[in-house]
Amino acid sequence: MTGSRILVFGAHPDDIEFGCGAVLLEAAARGAKIDLVVLSRGEAGTHGTRSIREKEALKAAEMMGAVLHFASTPGDTRLQADLDIKLLAAIEIRRLKPDLVFAPTGHLNQHPDHRETSLLVRDANRLARYGKTPGLENWEPHASRALLFYDISSEYSGMDGLVPILVDISSQVGKWIDLMKCHESQTESLEYVDLQLSRARALGVQAGVNSALRLYSEGPLLWSSIETVLSSCGPRL
């Protein structure tokens, strides 16, 4: 993945690390450049403060070798997929020119900021490639190669119309634990790390590996050849 660029959107400072941190660690180890756009500082959360959560997010980004960008939005619990924030996200896509864009899944039974972030990034990814989108005239259009979604809530998966993809993260589990623990304000009294590890182990059993995470595509993925399909297939139980 040397030279590839991944842009990941999250609603709160810890969403990305808990949802797809292990996948990003693997991508970074393979040479990908990673940018994180976080749409709030988690200031409405029960645990931690705005300042603490900003520092935790910066520490986690450094561990991933990623560049962290905090977006100017109405903030935690106030995110809505309106035109202004869609254009803000589309500008980031045009400015950073990612090959892959990641967003949280948009199922209904979760924090509303996650759902709104999913919707706004899906629309922004389209607006970014339309040449004459009003409000984006100062930025060259850009079409990412794929938009992928990640789960944050471990007990629910995806949403209608998405194609699931399992990613082997077995080699990154130890680093992923350390990455999630960067968010000390969220992990000291809550069992988020154990929940995510349990989900990864269960998905790994399905795929015949130690641990896996599930991503989703908006549509079918194209393989370059049958040989590529074979090389991507892991062991099965």
Backbone as CSV, one residue per row, in Angstrom:
resi,resn,N_x,N_y,N_z,CA_x,CA_y,CA_z,C_x,C_y,C_z
1,MET,0.807,-1.212,0.000,0.000,0.000,0.000,0.840,1.262,0.000
2,THR,2.125,1.122,-0.239,3.003,2.287,-0.257,2.490,3.323,-1.254
3,GLY,2.314,4.549,-0.802,1.819,5.615,-1.660,0.314,5.774,-1.637
4,SER,-0.407,4.785,-1.131,-1.865,4.906,-1.033,-2.234,5.826,0.125
5,ARG,-3.398,6.450,0.017,-3.845,7.379,1.051,-5.245,7.006,1.511
6,ILE,-5.411,6.959,2.821,-6.704,6.610,3.423,-7.183,7.789,4.260
7,LEU,-8.434,8.178,4.062,-9.055,9.254,4.829,-10.202,8.654,5.638
8,VAL,-10.143,8.815,6.957,-11.121,8.198,7.849,-11.875,9.278,8.610
9,PHE,-13.201,9.216,8.572,-14.040,10.155,9.306,-14.603,9.470,10.554
10,GLY,-14.618,10.211,11.664,-15.236,9.734,12.894,-15.999,10.861,13.552
11,ALA,-17.045,10.524,14.285,-17.840,11.551,14.957,-17.176,12.037,16.233
12,HIS,-16.516,11.109,16.957,-15.935,11.412,18.268,-14.472,10.974,18.309
13,PRO,-13.690,11.457,19.253,-12.256,11.190,19.256,-11.847,9.722,19.306
14,ASP,-12.689,8.818,19.804,-12.278,7.417,19.914,-12.947,6.501,18.894
15,ASP,-13.871,7.011,18.101,-14.650,6.147,17.201,-13.772,5.384,16.224
16,ILE,-12.823,6.066,15.637,-11.996,5.459,14.601,-11.137,4.345,15.183
17,GLU,-10.514,4.608,16.326,-9.613,3.617,16.915,-10.362,2.353,17.322
18,PHE,-11.541,2.510,17.923,-12.326,1.351,18.329,-12.960,0.648,17.132
19,GLY,-13.376,1.411,16.144,-14.083,0.822,15.019,-13.200,0.143,13.989
20,CYS,-12.084,0.772,13.627,-11.251,0.200,12.562,-9.767,0.427,12.801
21,GLY,-9.379,0.677,14.059,-7.988,0.978,14.369,-7.014,-0.100,13.934
22,ALA,-7.386,-1.379,14.116,-6.490,-2.469,13.746,-6.259,-2.520,12.238
23,VAL,-7.305,-2.236,11.459,-7.166,-2.199,10.003,-6.216,-1.078,9.597
24,LEU,-6.328,0.066,10.258,-5.461,1.198,9.925,-4.024,0.929,10.330
25,LEU,-3.809,0.259,11.455,-2.457,-0.116,11.850,-1.819,-1.013,10.792
26,GLU,-2.598,-1.960,10.277,-2.091,-2.853,9.233,-1.781,-2.078,7.957
27,ALA,-2.673,-1.143,7.600,-2.445,-0.338,6.398,-1.195,0.524,6.545
28,ALA,-1.026,1.127,7.717,0.151,1.963,7.958,1.427,1.127,7.891
29,ALA,1.380,-0.090,8.434,2.552,-0.973,8.389,2.916,-1.331,6.958
30,ARG,1.944,-1.280,6.064,2.182,-1.607,4.660,2.470,-0.366,3.823
31,GLY,2.613,0.782,4.467,3.057,1.975,3.754,1.993,2.990,3.407
32,ALA,0.758,2.794,3.839,-0.296,3.752,3.525,-0.149,5.021,4.351
33,LYS,-0.551,6.131,3.784,-0.640,7.401,4.502,-2.077,7.564,4.986
34,ILE,-2.228,7.952,6.244,-3.563,7.971,6.847,-3.876,9.347,7.415
35,ASP,-5.039,9.864,7.056,-5.567,11.107,7.628,-6.854,10.791,8.365
36,LEU,-7.012,11.386,9.531,-8.206,11.214,10.346,-8.927,12.551,10.465
37,VAL,-10.212,12.575,10.177,-11.025,13.776,10.379,-12.058,13.458,11.449
38,VAL,-11.968,14.134,12.586,-12.881,13.911,13.706,-13.807,15.118,13.811
39,LEU,-15.104,14.866,13.868,-16.102,15.929,13.741,-16.530,16.546,15.060
40,SER,-16.011,16.058,16.179,-16.270,16.697,17.468,-15.114,16.390,18.401
41,ARG,-15.119,17.005,19.571,-14.101,16.714,20.589,-14.648,15.806,21.689
42,GLY,-15.833,15.216,21.494,-16.422,14.381,22.525,-16.799,15.148,23.774
43,GLU,-17.079,16.437,23.605,-17.282,17.318,24.760,-18.570,17.031,25.528
44,ALA,-19.508,16.312,24.925,-20.759,15.989,25.617,-20.720,14.608,26.271
45,GLY,-19.591,13.928,26.199,-19.487,12.587,26.746,-19.528,12.561,28.268
46,THR,-19.940,11.424,28.819,-20.019,11.266,30.272,-18.643,11.291,30.911
47,HIS,-17.653,10.749,30.221,-16.306,10.627,30.769,-15.336,11.502,29.977
48,GLY,-14.415,12.159,30.677,-13.409,12.976,30.028,-13.904,14.377,29.718
49,THR,-12.962,15.250,29.357,-13.266,16.620,28.964,-12.792,16.842,27.535
50,ARG,-13.184,17.945,26.975,-12.759,18.292,25.614,-11.244,18.252,25.491
51,SER,-10.551,18.874,26.426,-9.093,18.935,26.377,-8.470,17.549,26.501
52,ILE,-8.968,16.762,27.453,-8.423,15.419,27.660,-8.628,14.566,26.412
53,ARG,-9.787,14.629,25.835,-10.090,13.776,24.695,-9.325,14.204,23.442
54,GLU,-9.064,15.486,23.310,-8.208,15.941,22.218,-6.807,15.354,22.351
55,LYS,-6.264,15.401,23.569,-4.918,14.864,23.799,-4.878,13.361,23.555
56,GLU,-5.912,12.667,23.978,-5.961,11.220,23.752,-5.993,10.905,22.257
57,ALA,-6.764,11.671,21.513,-6.866,11.443,20.073,-5.534,11.720,19.380
58,LEU,-4.845,12.752,19.809,-3.541,13.068,19.228,-2.532,11.964,19.526
59,LYS,-2.577,11.419,20.733,-1.677,10.323,21.103,-1.947,9.095,20.237
60,ALA,-3.221,8.782,20.032,-3.582,7.630,19.209,-3.159,7.836,17.757
61,ALA,-3.378,9.030,17.236,-2.980,9.317,15.850,-1.476,9.153,15.672
62,GLU,-0.715,9.636,16.649,0.741,9.491,16.587,1.135,8.011,16.573
63,MET,0.460,7.196,17.369,0.754,5.764,17.406,0.497,5.117,16.043
64,MET,-0.517,5.595,15.332,-0.825,5.064,14.005,0.031,5.668,12.907
65,GLY,0.752,6.737,13.229,1.471,7.455,12.193,0.537,8.242,11.297
66,ALA,-0.626,8.619,11.849,-1.652,9.325,11.084,-1.629,10.819,11.392
67,VAL,-2.210,11.587,10.497,-2.389,13.024,10.697,-3.830,13.264,11.117
68,LEU,-4.005,13.932,12.250,-5.336,14.160,12.809,-5.815,15.565,12.503
69,HIS,-7.057,15.665,12.028,-7.683,16.950,11.731,-8.989,17.023,12.515
70,PHE,-9.149,18.041,13.353,-10.434,18.278,14.009,-11.222,19.271,13.156
71,ALA,-12.427,18.889,12.759,-13.253,19.745,11.910,-14.051,20.727,12.761
72,SER,-14.360,21.858,12.179,-15.173,22.872,12.858,-16.648,22.582,12.580
73,THR,-17.334,22.034,13.585,-18.740,21.631,13.453,-19.509,22.095,14.690
74,PRO,-20.840,21.910,14.721,-21.592,22.241,15.937,-21.182,21.430,17.151
75,GLY,-20.508,20.265,16.966,-19.962,19.534,18.098,-20.730,18.294,18.485
76,ASP,-20.254,17.663,19.560,-20.776,16.394,20.059,-22.285,16.477,20.339
77,THR,-23.034,15.503,19.863,-24.495,15.358,19.947,-25.244,16.342,19.055
78,ARG,-24.522,17.175,18.317,-25.157,18.200,17.480,-24.882,18.015,15.985
79,LEU,-24.287,16.884,15.627,-23.974,16.652,14.227,-25.241,16.310,13.448
80,GLN,-25.393,16.946,12.305,-26.505,16.660,11.406,-25.974,16.656,9.980
81,ALA,-26.488,15.735,9.183,-26.010,15.598,7.808,-26.642,16.667,6.914
82,ASP,-26.366,17.942,7.241,-26.893,19.028,6.424,-25.858,19.423,5.365
83,LEU,-26.246,20.354,4.484,-25.391,20.689,3.349,-24.057,21.279,3.794
84,ASP,-24.054,22.115,4.813,-22.812,22.766,5.235,-21.752,21.751,5.645
85,ILE,-22.131,20.769,6.450,-21.140,19.803,6.921,-20.773,18.807,5.814
86,LYS,-21.693,18.545,4.901,-21.348,17.711,3.751,-20.292,18.399,2.894
87,LEU,-20.447,19.682,2.685,-19.449,20.428,1.910,-18.109,20.470,2.645
88,LEU,-18.152,20.617,3.966,-16.926,20.591,4.763,-16.189,19.270,4.546
89,ALA,-16.915,18.157,4.599,-16.296,16.842,4.398,-15.814,16.681,2.956
90,ALA,-16.586,17.180,2.009,-16.190,17.081,0.602,-14.911,17.867,0.328
91,ILE,-14.766,19.020,0.982,-13.527,19.793,0.841,-12.341,18.993,1.340
92,GLU,-12.506,18.304,2.478,-11.413,17.478,2.997,-11.055,16.371,2.015
93,ILE,-12.057,15.788,1.375,-11.796,14.738,0.386,-11.059,15.312,-0.811
94,ARG,-11.486,16.466,-1.288,-10.795,17.090,-2.422,-9.387,17.536,-2.037
95,ARG,-9.227,18.043,-0.843,-7.915,18.551,-0.413,-6.911,17.426,-0.207
96,LEU,-7.344,16.332,0.418,-6.431,15.253,0.783,-6.312,14.171,-0.284
97,LYS,-7.272,14.101,-1.197,-7.246,13.187,-2.338,-6.980,11.728,-1.938
98,PRO,-7.826,11.156,-1.102,-7.610,9.780,-0.659,-7.967,8.751,-1.728
99,ASP,-7.314,7.600,-1.658,-7.713,6.461,-2.472,-8.924,5.771,-1.840
100,LEU,-8.916,5.674,-0.505,-10.011,5.058,0.235,-10.571,6.049,1.245
101,VAL,-11.880,6.077,1.385,-12.546,6.881,2.401,-13.286,5.921,3.331
102,PHE,-13.126,6.123,4.642,-13.810,5.312,5.649,-14.807,6.179,6.409
103,ALA,-15.961,5.581,6.751,-16.971,6.248,7.579,-17.647,5.196,8.444
104,PRO,-18.253,5.592,9.562,-19.008,4.614,10.364,-20.251,4.146,9.631
105,THR,-20.719,2.938,9.997,-21.979,2.463,9.434,-23.130,3.309,9.988
106,GLY,-24.255,3.271,9.272,-25.344,4.180,9.613,-26.593,3.537,10.158
107,HIS,-26.475,2.374,10.807,-27.684,1.754,11.340,-28.312,2.644,12.411
108,LEU,-29.594,2.478,12.653,-30.346,3.422,13.467,-30.089,3.290,14.962
109,ASN,-29.843,2.073,15.456,-29.762,1.847,16.897,-28.350,2.081,17.413
110,GLN,-27.908,3.340,17.386,-26.584,3.723,17.875,-26.607,5.224,18.146
111,HIS,-25.472,5.757,18.584,-25.370,7.196,18.824,-25.750,7.944,17.540
112,PRO,-26.642,8.929,17.628,-27.069,9.631,16.407,-25.927,10.307,15.658
113,ASP,-24.867,10.715,16.359,-23.722,11.312,15.658,-23.069,10.317,14.708
114,HIS,-23.043,9.028,15.085,-22.468,8.013,14.197,-23.301,7.906,12.929
115,ARG,-24.607,7.842,13.106,-25.508,7.722,11.962,-25.381,8.928,11.035
116,GLU,-25.379,10.122,11.611,-25.286,11.337,10.800,-23.948,11.414,10.071
117,THR,-22.869,10.983,10.740,-21.552,10.994,10.103,-21.531,10.049,8.914
118,SER,-22.153,8.881,9.062,-22.232,7.934,7.949,-22.932,8.563,6.746
119,LEU,-24.061,9.189,6.994,-24.834,9.784,5.903,-24.089,10.939,5.242
120,LEU,-23.487,11.799,6.046,-22.855,12.982,5.467,-21.606,12.623,4.676
121,VAL,-20.857,11.620,5.140,-19.653,11.222,4.402,-20.036,10.528,3.097
122,ARG,-21.093,9.718,3.135,-21.546,9.074,1.900,-21.890,10.126,0.851
123,ASP,-22.615,11.157,1.236,-22.967,12.212,0.283,-21.758,13.040,-0.105
124,ALA,-20.895,13.356,0.868,-19.712,14.169,0.582,-18.789,13.478,-0.410
125,ASN,-18.679,12.158,-0.294,-17.812,11.418,-1.212,-18.295,11.545,-2.654
126,ARG,-19.603,11.653,-2.825,-20.149,11.874,-4.172,-19.959,13.325,-4.608
127,LEU,-20.272,14.256,-3.716,-20.139,15.669,-4.077,-18.707,16.024,-4.456
128,ALA,-17.743,15.371,-3.816,-16.337,15.679,-4.068,-15.933,15.380,-5.503
129,ARG,-16.629,14.463,-6.161,-16.231,14.106,-7.522,-17.023,14.833,-8.599
130,TYR,-18.084,15.532,-8.209,-18.871,16.273,-9.189,-18.184,17.600,-9.499
131,GLY,-17.869,17.816,-10.759,-17.018,18.936,-11.138,-17.559,20.317,-10.820
132,LYS,-18.865,20.495,-10.864,-19.426,21.831,-10.700,-20.266,21.962,-9.429
133,THR,-19.890,21.236,-8.383,-20.627,21.335,-7.123,-20.475,22.737,-6.538
134,PRO,-21.576,23.490,-6.356,-21.477,24.823,-5.752,-20.869,24.739,-4.355
135,GLY,-19.943,25.659,-4.079,-19.280,25.681,-2.792,-17.951,24.953,-2.775
136,LEU,-17.659,24.202,-3.835,-16.395,23.465,-3.902,-15.507,23.945,-5.049
137,GLU,-15.821,25.109,-5.598,-15.142,25.574,-6.805,-13.635,25.756,-6.626
138,ASN,-13.198,26.013,-5.399,-11.775,26.286,-5.169,-10.929,25.028,-5.033
139,TRP,-11.572,23.862,-5.141,-10.857,22.608,-4.941,-11.070,21.698,-6.144
140,GLU,-10.013,21.094,-6.634,-10.095,20.198,-7.780,-10.925,18.967,-7.435
141,PRO,-11.855,18.573,-8.311,-12.662,17.382,-8.028,-11.784,16.148,-7.807
142,HIS,-12.282,15.268,-6.947,-11.532,14.041,-6.672,-12.507,12.890,-6.461
143,ALA,-12.221,11.768,-7.107,-13.027,10.555,-6.944,-12.186,9.503,-6.226
144,SER,-12.570,9.149,-5.017,-11.878,8.075,-4.308,-12.172,6.748,-5.002
145,ARG,-11.318,5.764,-4.764,-11.512,4.464,-5.404,-12.605,3.657,-4.720
146,ALA,-12.802,3.895,-3.422,-13.853,3.169,-2.707,-14.210,3.895,-1.423
147,LEU,-15.473,3.781,-1.041,-15.955,4.234,0.265,-16.273,2.985,1.076
148,LEU,-15.634,2.846,2.242,-15.843,1.696,3.103,-16.396,2.154,4.451
149,PHE,-17.180,1.291,5.081,-17.807,1.621,6.358,-17.299,0.663,7.435
150,TYR,-17.210,1.169,8.663,-16.759,0.361,9.794,-17.794,0.422,10.916
151,ASP,-17.885,-0.678,11.682,-18.783,-0.746,12.830,-18.133,-0.102,14.050
152,ILE,-18.920,0.613,14.834,-18.472,1.100,16.139,-19.149,0.299,17.236
153,SER,-20.457,0.165,17.162,-21.203,-0.637,18.134,-21.030,-2.108,17.805
154,SER,-20.504,-2.876,18.748,-20.148,-4.261,18.452,-21.354,-5.173,18.304
155,GLU,-22.505,-4.789,18.872,-23.641,-5.701,18.847,-24.496,-5.556,17.593
156,TYR,-24.218,-4.569,16.776,-24.974,-4.380,15.543,-24.003,-4.329,14.377
157,SER,-24.460,-4.706,13.226,-23.570,-4.732,12.072,-24.221,-4.069,10.870
158,GLY,-23.439,-3.222,10.235,-23.784,-2.677,8.941,-25.124,-1.994,8.834
159,MET,-25.668,-2.051,7.640,-26.995,-1.537,7.358,-27.401,-2.085,6.000
160,ASP,-28.644,-1.909,5.629,-29.149,-2.488,4.397,-28.349,-2.007,3.201
161,GLY,-28.087,-2.943,2.276,-27.451,-2.581,1.016,-25.938,-2.583,1.029
162,LEU,-25.303,-2.882,2.169,-23.844,-2.900,2.226,-23.320,-4.327,2.110
163,VAL,-22.170,-4.450,1.471,-21.528,-5.748,1.265,-20.436,-5.925,2.313
164,PRO,-20.517,-6.961,3.168,-19.513,-7.138,4.225,-18.191,-7.679,3.697
165,ILE,-17.100,-7.248,4.328,-15.744,-7.693,4.013,-15.050,-7.983,5.335
166,LEU,-14.469,-9.154,5.498,-13.712,-9.466,6.700,-12.230,-9.241,6.439
167,VAL,-11.570,-8.536,7.373,-10.154,-8.229,7.251,-9.404,-8.908,8.393
168,ASP,-8.392,-9.708,8.071,-7.580,-10.393,9.076,-6.704,-9.367,9.793
169,ILE,-6.910,-9.211,11.108,-6.121,-8.249,11.886,-5.280,-8.964,12.947
170,SER,-5.086,-10.263,12.780,-4.436,-11.069,13.820,-3.086,-10.511,14.234
171,SER,-2.312,-10.014,13.275,-0.963,-9.539,13.579,-0.953,-8.188,14.284
172,GLN,-2.106,-7.518,14.350,-2.163,-6.168,14.910,-2.907,-6.086,16.241
173,VAL,-3.351,-7.225,16.792,-4.198,-7.182,17.982,-3.495,-6.502,19.155
174,GLY,-2.219,-6.848,19.414,-1.494,-6.241,20.531,-1.389,-4.735,20.398
175,LYS,-1.029,-4.265,19.212,-0.925,-2.817,18.976,-2.294,-2.153,19.044
176,TRP,-3.310,-2.891,18.586,-4.664,-2.326,18.622,-5.111,-2.097,20.059
177,ILE,-4.794,-3.027,20.941,-5.123,-2.845,22.358,-4.474,-1.568,22.884
178,ASP,-3.191,-1.392,22.603,-2.484,-0.183,23.044,-3.110,1.069,22.439
179,LEU,-3.530,0.947,21.182,-4.147,2.087,20.499,-5.449,2.482,21.184
180,MET,-6.297,1.508,21.472,-7.567,1.810,22.135,-7.339,2.372,23.535
181,LYS,-6.303,1.886,24.217,-6.024,2.357,25.572,-5.477,3.776,25.608
182,CYS,-5.147,4.337,24.459,-4.799,5.770,24.419,-5.965,6.612,24.931
183,HIS,-7.174,6.105,24.754,-8.379,6.833,25.183,-8.706,6.423,26.622
184,GLU,-7.831,6.794,27.523,-7.948,6.367,28.922,-9.239,6.821,29.567
185,SER,-9.713,8.005,29.208,-10.939,8.510,29.831,-12.139,7.623,29.504
186,GLN,-12.066,6.887,28.395,-13.186,6.046,27.976,-13.007,4.583,28.384
187,THR,-11.788,4.182,28.674,-11.533,2.763,28.955,-11.329,2.452,30.426
188,GLU,-11.112,3.458,31.269,-10.839,3.192,32.687,-12.013,2.541,33.391
189,SER,-13.227,2.982,33.087,-14.398,2.463,33.795,-15.359,1.700,32.888
190,LEU,-15.030,1.611,31.589,-15.897,0.937,30.629,-15.129,-0.184,29.938
191,GLU,-15.826,-1.223,29.529,-15.171,-2.400,28.969,-15.166,-2.377,27.441
192,TYR,-14.924,-1.196,26.875,-14.945,-1.062,25.433,-13.883,-1.922,24.758
193,VAL,-12.696,-1.991,25.332,-11.623,-2.771,24.718,-12.011,-4.248,24.650
194,ASP,-12.517,-4.785,25.750,-12.929,-6.182,25.765,-14.060,-6.448,24.774
195,LEU,-14.978,-5.509,24.651,-16.078,-5.677,23.708,-15.569,-5.773,22.276
196,GLN,-14.630,-4.888,21.922,-14.117,-4.900,20.559,-13.274,-6.138,20.292
197,LEU,-12.495,-6.566,21.278,-11.684,-7.771,21.110,-12.571,-9.005,20.963
198,SER,-13.652,-9.049,21.729,-14.578,-10.184,21.621,-15.201,-10.241,20.233
199,ARG,-15.589,-9.087,19.733,-16.156,-9.039,18.378,-15.134,-9.523,17.359
200,ALA,-13.880,-9.056,17.492,-12.839,-9.442,16.537,-12.550,-10.940,16.597
201,ARG,-12.558,-11.506,17.795,-12.323,-12.946,17.909,-13.457,-13.740,17.280
202,ALA,-14.693,-13.305,17.501,-15.843,-13.996,16.913,-15.801,-13.939,15.387
203,LEU,-15.451,-12.788,14.834,-15.339,-12.666,13.385,-14.167,-13.486,12.863
204,GLY,-13.099,-13.561,13.660,-11.961,-14.379,13.266,-12.326,-15.846,13.164
205,VAL,-13.137,-16.328,14.097,-13.586,-17.720,14.049,-14.318,-17.985,12.733
206,GLN,-15.147,-17.047,12.317,-15.875,-17.213,11.061,-14.936,-17.335,9.869
207,ALA,-13.821,-16.610,9.930,-12.889,-16.574,8.798,-11.757,-17.578,8.921
208,GLY,-11.654,-18.272,10.066,-10.579,-19.233,10.255,-9.252,-18.604,10.606
209,VAL,-9.292,-17.409,11.225,-8.073,-16.735,11.671,-8.251,-16.348,13.132
210,ASN,-7.199,-15.794,13.731,-7.278,-15.430,15.141,-8.284,-14.314,15.391
211,SER,-8.189,-13.238,14.633,-9.065,-12.074,14.827,-9.300,-11.383,13.496
212,ALA,-10.485,-10.819,13.350,-10.829,-10.102,12.125,-11.752,-8.946,12.456
213,LEU,-11.781,-7.958,11.590,-12.751,-6.871,11.672,-13.555,-6.856,10.389
214,ARG,-14.760,-6.335,10.510,-15.660,-6.308,9.361,-15.769,-4.880,8.833
215,LEU,-15.501,-4.730,7.554,-15.775,-3.500,6.836,-16.913,-3.767,5.859
216,TYR,-17.418,-2.697,5.253,-18.528,-2.841,4.310,-18.276,-1.943,3.103
217,SER,-18.696,-2.445,1.951,-18.645,-1.680,0.712,-20.060,-1.327,0.289
218,GLU,-20.204,-0.216,-0.426,-21.523,0.167,-0.941,-22.012,-0.762,-2.048
219,GLY,-21.091,-1.474,-2.675,-21.483,-2.360,-3.761,-20.442,-3.442,-3.959
220,PRO,-20.607,-4.279,-4.970,-19.650,-5.354,-5.224,-18.251,-4.796,-5.477
221,LEU,-17.248,-5.541,-5.019,-15.862,-5.176,-5.272,-15.340,-5.969,-6.463
222,LEU,-14.537,-5.333,-7.295,-14.022,-5.960,-8.505,-12.638,-6.542,-8.252
223,TRP,-12.461,-7.842,-8.500,-11.156,-8.489,-8.420,-10.509,-8.435,-9.806
224,SER,-9.198,-8.242,-9.849,-8.506,-8.130,-11.134,-8.407,-9.470,-11.853
225,SER,-8.431,-10.583,-11.111,-8.345,-11.905,-11.721,-8.753,-12.954,-10.699
226,ILE,-8.964,-14.191,-11.148,-9.282,-15.271,-10.236,-8.099,-15.550,-9.311
227,GLU,-6.883,-15.288,-9.798,-5.699,-15.479,-8.958,-5.744,-14.535,-7.756
228,THR,-6.222,-13.311,-7.966,-6.341,-12.349,-6.878,-7.347,-12.839,-5.840
229,VAL,-8.429,-13.453,-6.301,-9.416,-14.003,-5.380,-8.782,-15.083,-4.519
230,LEU,-8.034,-15.991,-5.143,-7.399,-17.081,-4.406,-6.392,-16.571,-3.391
231,SER,-5.610,-15.567,-3.781,-4.582,-15.051,-2.876,-5.174,-14.334,-1.684
232,SER,-6.418,-13.861,-1.808,-7.058,-13.121,-0.718,-7.837,-14.029,0.209
233,CYS,-8.026,-15.282,-0.163,-8.830,-16.194,0.637,-7.983,-16.808,1.735
234,GLY,-8.376,-16.593,2.974,-7.678,-17.176,4.106,-8.183,-18.569,4.409
235,PRO,-7.644,-19.193,5.441,-8.076,-20.537,5.810,-9.517,-20.549,6.314
236,ARG,-10.155,-21.679,6.200,-11.512,-21.861,6.711,-11.531,-23.029,7.682
237,LEU,-12.398,-22.953,8.677,-12.520,-24.056,9.632,-13.298,-25.223,9.002
